[in-house]
Amino acid sequence: MECKTVGPSSRCFCGHFFKFHNTDDEEKKIPCREQGCRCRRYSYIPIQGSADIKCTCRHSYTDHNPMNRKCVSRGCQCQKFYTS
């Protein structure tokens, strides 16, 4: 995977943009500021156009819990989001 510059419109695993994360956090964990979001650390998700990367279980990052990364798709046994 090539290097990418993270900017205001870069998406996090929680589904919110980088600009909605607290970049002034003293611990530099960059938690999400969106109301109701439990994301505690910005985690870049590469998206090209309308296509996002898929997990090895073939489900999108949106089908995975942003806190523990387990797949929430019915019947899927995936325990953590991984890409090939």
Secondary structure as UniProt FT lines:
FT   TURN            8..9
FT   STRAND          11..12
FT   TURN            13..14
FT   HELIX           18..20
FT   TURN            23..24
FT   TURN            26..27
FT   TURN            35..36
FT   STRAND          47..48
FT   TURN            49..50
FT   STRAND          51..52
FT   TURN            56..57
FT   HELIX           61..63
FT   TURN            66..68
FT   TURN            74..75
//
